[in-house]
Amino acid sequence: MARPPTATRSAGRTLPPPRQQRKGDTDIPVAVSGATASYPLRAGYFIPDTSGINAGNISTEIVVTAAYD
């Protein structure tokens, strides 16, 4: 059984473990502190057992829309 992700520390704050995102996820809450915000993000790709490893690109597209009150 895989272990759940653990919390990390950043600038003296304890952050919750990252939630596993899926393609097309929207409305991901990101805590804002002053004029900055951060969200732990990892990018990767899946290789089926039946395919060999070939050179290729890994890319992640990030679109940020901020709503201010």
C-alpha positions as a Python dict, from the first residue, in 0.01 Angstrom:
ca = {
    (1, 'M'): (0, 0, 0),
    (2, 'A'): (139, 340, -96),
    (3, 'R'): (206, 588, 180),
    (4, 'P'): (6, 911, 165),
    (5, 'P'): (202, 1226, 83),
    (6, 'T'): (333, 1409, 385),
    (7, 'A'): (308, 1775, 467),
    (8, 'T'): (602, 1992, 373),
    (9, 'R'): (746, 2302, 533),
    (10, 'S'): (790, 2624, 340),
    (11, 'A'): (909, 2952, 491),
    (12, 'G'): (825, 2830, 841),
    (13, 'R'): (471, 2722, 749),
    (14, 'T'): (342, 2365, 741),
    (15, 'L'): (160, 2300, 416),
    (16, 'P'): (-103, 2031, 363),
    (17, 'P'): (-9, 1736, 142),
    (18, 'P'): (-62, 1804, -229),
    (19, 'R'): (-387, 1681, -378),
    (20, 'Q'): (-342, 1466, -686),
    (21, 'Q'): (-471, 1667, -981),
    (22, 'R'): (-613, 1532, -1304),
    (23, 'K'): (-624, 1675, -1654),
    (24, 'G'): (-887, 1945, -1671),
    (25, 'D'): (-911, 2009, -1297),
    (26, 'T'): (-1047, 2351, -1213),
    (27, 'D'): (-1127, 2546, -897),
    (28, 'I'): (-818, 2430, -709),
    (29, 'P'): (-794, 2635, -389),
    (30, 'V'): (-464, 2820, -346),
    (31, 'A'): (-394, 3010, -25),
    (32, 'V'): (-282, 3369, -86),
    (33, 'S'): (-61, 3548, 164),
    (34, 'G'): (-16, 3917, 87),
    (35, 'A'): (86, 3951, -278),
    (36, 'T'): (208, 3593, -325),
    (37, 'A'): (64, 3245, -349),
    (38, 'S'): (209, 2903, -417),
    (39, 'Y'): (88, 2555, -501),
    (40, 'P'): (307, 2242, -517),
    (41, 'L'): (287, 2105, -871),
    (42, 'R'): (443, 1802, -1033),
    (43, 'A'): (430, 1706, -1400),
    (44, 'G'): (487, 1368, -1555),
    (45, 'Y'): (356, 1116, -1802),
    (46, 'F'): (238, 757, -1801),
    (47, 'I'): (422, 482, -1990),
    (48, 'P'): (219, 163, -2045),
    (49, 'D'): (399, -165, -1975),
    (50, 'T'): (365, -260, -2343),
    (51, 'S'): (559, 38, -2478),
    (52, 'G'): (928, 112, -2479),
    (53, 'I'): (1076, 431, -2347),
    (54, 'N'): (1127, 687, -2622),
    (55, 'A'): (1260, 1039, -2615),
    (56, 'G'): (983, 1293, -2591),
    (57, 'N'): (857, 1605, -2424),
    (58, 'I'): (689, 1650, -2091),
    (59, 'S'): (488, 1966, -2067),
    (60, 'T'): (244, 2123, -1828),
    (61, 'E'): (5, 2402, -1909),
    (62, 'I'): (-90, 2627, -1622),
    (63, 'V'): (-366, 2884, -1654),
    (64, 'V'): (-423, 3108, -1355),
    (65, 'T'): (-734, 3320, -1319),
    (66, 'A'): (-749, 3531, -1005),
    (67, 'A'): (-1063, 3677, -856),
    (68, 'Y'): (-1021, 3972, -623),
    (69, 'D'): (-1281, 4091, -374),
}
